[in-house]
Amino acid sequence: MTAAPTAARDESFVSVLTALAANSTIAVAKGIAAVLTGSPALLAETLHTIADAGNEVLLWIALRRSRRPPDASHPLGYGPERYYWALLAAVGMFVVGGALSLWEGVHALIDPPALDTFWVGVAVLIVALVLDSVSRFVALRQLRRQAAERRLTVRELLRESPDPTVVTVYLEDSIDVLGAALALVALVLHRVTGSALPDALATIAIGLLLGYVALKLTSRNRQLLANQGVPERYVDQLRERLTAVAGVEAVTRLEAVYLGPGEVLVAADVRMQPGLGGDELTAVLARIRADAARELPVIARLYLTPVPRE
């Protein structure tokens, strides 16, 4: 378990705002180019980028709302707000980006459009590739830092990260780069061959890619909203840590679930060493909680229940 939730939150804001600035600029440029060229792949990329910009707004809301402190109505905090808004962002990516791109691709197969102002489309797509690559680099840098803290690969972190914001930005930007490259190749092939088929196929491919990533993100956020447990290796490490405390004989049950990207709720049944008096027992439990608060700030709540020997 990492012990730097505040830094991670700040980095998430940087990743989201960088992606929002890039996608807002690119969406306008792609939209103008799509109208001028008549390219369905560029239109699909425009819809894709608009969906991404909207998603970044939702992720910004997620970051803001999830950072509110606990209150009477939410005593465990607002961490799951991030998962809810990230889930909406994934649904938006699927509907606006994926489904509409597929529709445009199929329409282009049925009614192939003409290609106009070729060089405008090429210039816009090259600029989009550069801006999307910068945004992707910012998100990837954060993922690599988080992966190093957890001693994981980036691939493993993407699979189990409790922070859906930076994962969403990274995957969106990866598809942005790939989609812009596909649209650029399709535009060139359309110009060289005179056929709109490459444009239509690229549009369909972009829609399928968006749909796949959206479904993966939807599944991940659903798991986190459903109180997913912390990976077993962290649970084992915490169990060993508790068992090593003087006065604790064994940890008979330990459960840890995410309250938010940087917050974990832990509940454990502990069997204390025989002969401890009431005051000694209270002192040991208090020391465990104090040590956890100091050394593992990611643990937002730690509930310890002394249990008798079986």
ABEGO torsion letter per residue (X at the ends): XBABAAAAAAAAAAAAAAAAAAAAAAAAAAAAAAAAAGBAAAAAAAAAAAAAAAAAAAAAAAAAAAABBBBAABAAEAAAAAAAAAAAAAAAAAAAAAAAAAAAAAAAAABBBBBBGAAAAAAAAAAAAAAAAAAAAAAAAAAAAAAAAAGBBAAAAAAABABAAAAAAAAAAAAAAAAAAAAAAAAAAAAAAGBAAAAAAAAAAAAAAAAAAAAAAAAAAAAAAAGBBBBAAAAAAAAAAAAABBGBABBABBBBBBABAABBBBBBBBBBBBGBBAAAAAAAAAAAAAAAAAABAABABBBBBBBBBX
